[in-house]
Amino acid sequence: MKRLDAGRVGAPSGSAEGTSASVRWALAGLSLSMLLSSLGTSTANVGLPTLAQVFSASFQQVQWIVLAYLLAITTLIVSVGRLGDMIGRRRLLLSGISLFTVASVLCGLAPTLWLLIAARAAQGLGAATMMALTMAFVGETVPKARTGSAMGLLGTMSSIGTALGPSLGGLLLAGPGWRAIFLVNAPLGVLALFLARRHLPADRRDAKSGRGRFDHVGTLLLALTLGAYALAMTVGRGSFGPLGIALLLTAVLGAGLFVRAEARAASPLIRLAVFRDPLLSASLGTSALVSTVMMTTLVVGPFYLSRALGLGEALVGLVLSVGPLVAALTGVPAGRIADRFGAHRMTVAGLAGVAVGCGALSVTSVTLGVAGYILPLVVTTAGYAVFQTANNTAVMADVGPDQRGVISGVLNLSRNLGLVTGASVMGAVFALASATTDVTTAHPGAVAHGMRITFAVAATLIVAAIALAVGGRTLARRRPGGGRYPGA
């Protein structure tokens, strides 16, 4: 743990007790950063109907309050990870927390809708920095043997933010008003900034990490590519008209140009050689597939619970909160299990749990009532928590210091792309399986049938993810030398 003590104020050098306390406080700062980035999405979603009334705007206009935040994260998370590797992760994380905090205040004080949207984009940039660099800092703050536990803690805080957001947002809307859902981030941001500044290890500029220039061309191409894809998935909502098709074609063209630019760049944003590692490629692919499936519970669940089971809004919200609550309770134990039994083994075990849960949802009946939905959901979410913690640990445990930021950014990106894809594609599968153009008015039997078909597709995707994880592990064992991240 000498790395933690070097170059910062904190515990006395050489004090094991002081070092342990510094590790805990450093993790507290990282955890709070992860919590804030999750709250930034979930609390704003609840306020959209109110904001539409306040600003006399349509839903298509106020949805940009959420889209601006998500697009900023999706398009920039890899770039800020790489920038952190180059100029210093501590310095950039402190800047990201500061930006998030200031932007939160600007959101709460915004006099017009478009100024609010602009402030949300700035808040998203801060959140992208926080998400990318918190995971990257784990390797510098905890021993390798405890990487899983630390990843589990970060996953737990992310789940708590997702679960807490709707209820916290509702309370703030009913009390102080809509501005409070943004201003509440300010004191938490100040606390996170204090903890990070006080306890995170100082940046070290070695010859390798300091060499080269930032890849502006690659950054621009990747941002345009990801932005076009995310807009196609979110604005189109599964119905691809001319605009959606044009955006998808733009994303495909941008991806090709990005790969070409990275292959020629002297100091690329992403070293394409790292994707030759079968473990990394499999981990990113499984992360995207599992996130796609998990979004199904948020897309399909509300309609099944309200239309097929006839639950009221309050009960629907309560049932939907079970998933994030289970993930929050499972995260830390999952990290300890990953440390004990191995990250790769627990990755497959977590995927198996998700597959069992989705399979159970694909055959459940309305006669089983709410229990027929909640019990498989608990299995699915617990499996997801185990998978996410173990998969993140497997990816980040052996990354070199000069690549932690960008690899963390790519890992977070795979998850975000899975979420936006799941919202669109699985929503389209649900609508098609329900044989209706408007799910909100569909017959309860049709909704139940659509739910079962959609989760059958989800279970199939998880089986493919298991095959990908096992195949990646097999290929890695056959590689000469078994090295990780070639060319890094």
Protein Blocks (a to p, Z undefined) as FASTA:
>chain_A
ZZmmgopacddehiaklmmmmmmmmmmmmmmmmmmmmmmmmmmmmmmmmmmmmnopafkl
mmmmmmmmmmmmmmmmmmmmmmmmmnopklmmmmmmmmmmmmmmmmmmombfklmmmmmm
mmmmmmmmmmmmmmmmmmmmbcfklmmmmmmmmmmmmmmmmmmmmmmmmmmmmmnojklm
mmmmmmmmmmmmmmmmmmmccddddfklmgccddfklmmmmmmmmmmmmmmmmmnnopac
fklmmmmmmmmmmmmmmmmmmmmpmbdfbafklmmpmklmmmmmmmmmmmmmmmmmmmmm
mmmmmmmnopafklmmmmmmmmmmmmmmmmmmmmmmmmmnopklmmmmmmmmmmmmmmmm
mmgcfklommlmmmmmmmmmmmmmmmmmmmmmmmmmmgcfklmmmmmmmmmmmmmmmmmm
mmmmmmmmmmmmnopablklgcfklmmmmmmmmmmmmmmmmmmmmmmmmmmmmmmmmpgh
jiahehZZ
